[in-house]
Amino acid sequence: MIKVNFFILLLFLVLVSPFMQAMPKITVSHDINQQQFVRVKVKNETRQVLGCYVAIDGYKQKFTLTALAESRWYKATDRRFKYTDFSVWCDYIEYVN
């Protein structure tokens, strides 16, 4: 009986979780420029406009990404920052008429 309940719960989570966590598909690229600053770029893999931000050390840079486009490079302000210090977030933009 426990195995049946576990299987039903697992099946429910597999079927429902993609709808509950429908975040857009983005690709985040990290690099180091010639001045040895870490930088990040975001690529939109969807066919919809996204609202995004890149944050490092408490500073947010907000921007929009058109369908299937890449952002510009956003670089750190200090050489001591690593790529793990960046925070990147994107979500769908809904226009209300």
QUIGIZI-V778226 format. One record per pair of residues at least 24 apart in sequence whose C-alpha atoms are under 10 Angstrom apart, sorted by the first residue. I is the first residue (numbers start at 1). J is the second residue. D is the distance in Angstrom with one decimal. If there is no record, write none. Layout:
# QUIGIZI-V778226
((I:J:D) (I:J:D))
This chain:
# QUIGIZI-V778226
((22:91:9.3) (22:92:9.7) (23:89:9.8) (23:90:8.0) (23:91:6.4) (23:92:7.9) (24:48:9.0) (24:49:10.0) (24:50:8.0) (24:89:9.8) (24:90:7.1) (24:91:6.1) (24:92:6.9) (25:90:8.9) (25:91:9.3) (26:50:9.6) (26:68:9.4) (26:70:9.5) (26:88:9.9) (26:89:9.2) (26:90:7.7) (26:91:9.6) (27:70:9.1) (28:70:9.6) (28:71:9.9) (28:88:7.9) (28:89:9.9) (29:73:9.1) (29:83:9.5) (30:73:9.0) (30:74:9.6) (30:75:9.6) (30:82:9.6) (30:83:6.5) (30:84:9.4) (30:86:9.5) (31:73:9.0) (31:74:10.0) (31:75:9.1) (31:82:10.0) (31:83:8.0) (32:75:8.6) (32:76:9.7) (32:79:9.7) (32:82:9.5) (32:83:9.0) (33:73:9.7) (33:75:8.4) (35:79:8.6) (36:75:10.0) (36:76:9.8) (36:78:9.3) (36:79:6.4) (36:80:9.6) (37:74:10.0) (37:75:6.4) (37:76:6.0) (37:77:7.4) (37:78:6.8) (37:79:5.1) (37:80:8.3) (37:81:7.8) (37:82:8.7) (37:83:9.7) (38:73:9.8) (38:74:8.6) (38:75:5.7) (38:76:5.6) (38:77:8.7) (38:78:8.4) (38:79:7.1) (38:80:8.8) (38:81:6.9) (38:82:6.3) (38:83:6.2) (38:84:9.8) (38:85:9.6) (38:86:9.3) (39:72:9.8) (39:73:6.1) (39:74:5.3) (39:75:3.9) (39:76:6.0) (39:77:9.5) (39:81:9.6) (39:82:8.9) (39:83:7.3) (39:86:8.7) (40:71:9.1) (40:72:8.4) (40:73:5.5) (40:74:5.3) (40:75:6.4) (40:76:8.6) (40:83:7.6) (40:86:7.8) (40:87:9.7) (40:88:8.9) (41:70:7.1) (41:71:5.7) (41:72:6.1) (41:73:4.9) (41:74:6.4) (41:75:9.0) (41:88:9.3) (42:69:8.6) (42:70:5.8) (42:71:5.4) (42:72:7.8) (42:73:8.1) (42:74:9.2) (42:88:8.1) (42:89:9.3) (42:90:9.0) (43:67:9.3) (43:68:7.1) (43:69:5.9) (43:70:4.2) (43:71:6.3) (43:72:9.4) (44:68:5.0) (44:69:5.4) (44:70:6.2) (44:71:8.3) (44:90:8.9) (45:69:7.6) (45:70:9.0) (46:92:9.7) (48:91:10.0) (48:92:7.3) (48:93:8.3) (49:90:10.0) (49:91:8.8) (49:92:6.5) (49:93:6.4) (49:94:9.0) (50:89:9.9) (50:90:6.2) (50:91:5.5) (50:92:4.7) (50:93:5.5) (50:94:9.1) (51:89:8.4) (51:90:5.5) (51:91:5.5) (51:92:6.2) (51:93:5.8) (51:94:9.5) (52:88:7.4) (52:89:5.5) (52:90:4.1) (52:91:6.5) (52:92:8.8) (52:93:9.4) (53:87:8.0) (53:88:5.9) (53:89:5.5) (53:90:6.6) (53:91:9.5) (54:86:6.9) (54:87:5.7) (54:88:4.6) (54:89:6.7) (54:90:9.0) (55:85:8.4) (55:86:5.7) (55:87:5.0) (55:88:6.4) (55:89:8.7) (56:81:8.6) (56:82:9.9) (56:83:9.5) (56:84:9.5) (56:85:6.1) (56:86:4.9) (56:87:6.3) (56:88:9.0) (57:81:8.8) (57:85:7.4) (57:86:8.0) (57:87:9.2) (58:86:9.7) (58:87:9.6) (59:87:10.0) (60:86:9.9) (60:87:8.9) (60:88:9.4) (61:88:9.8) (62:89:9.6) (62:90:9.7) (63:90:9.4) (64:90:8.8) (64:91:9.7) (64:92:9.7) (64:93:8.8) (65:90:8.9) (65:91:10.0) (65:92:9.8) (65:93:9.9))
